[in-house]
């Protein structure tokens, strides 16, 4: 099936979860926020939330920094 990840089309297998997608993309779940179809997901739901045809996923990474 086809979903959209950060604005780009991507094929994923049926039954794929948000957590599975993040693993496939080699993204650590503790350092990102995920929006699925305009809904911010709670990190504990990543394993439970299945993806469907046409879903729109936005993955936001946290970047550390500080004052100089």
N, C-alpha and C positions, 0 to 999 in steps of 0.2 A: 504494500500500500504506500501511498505518497503522503507525506506530511511536509510542513514548512518549518525549518529550524533557522531562527534568526534571519528570516526573509528568503532563505534558499530552499528549493525543493529537495527532498531527500527520501529515498526509499527505505522502508523498514519492514521487518517481518510482522505478520499477523500475531497479535498477542503481546507485542512489545510494550513494556512499561516505560515510564519516565526514567526510572532508575536504570533500566537496561539501555536506554538511549544514552544516558550519561556515561555508562561504562563503555559503550561502543565508541563514544567520542573521547574516551580517556579523560573525563572530567570528574574531579573529586566533588562529591555531593556536599561536603562541609564548607565549600568555598563559593557556592553559587546560590542564586535565587532563580526559580523557574516560574515563568508565566505560561499557562496553558489556556489558549482561547480567552485571553484577557483576565484570567483568574490567577492570582499568585498562589502557588501551592505551598503547603506546609511540608517541610523536609520529610516528616514521618510518612507522608502519603506518596512519596516517589515510587516505592516498591508496589504500591497498590493501584496506582493510577495508570490504567491502560490507555494506549494511544489508538486513535481511530483515523480513518481516511480523512484527509483534509485538515487535520488538527494544525494549529499554529502554536509553535513552541518558541519562546524567547528565553535564552539562557544568559543570565547576567553574572559576570565574575566579579568578586570583590578583590580590590587591589589595595594593599596596605601602603601607607605613606605617613608622612608626618611633617612637622615644621622643621625648617632648616635653621 
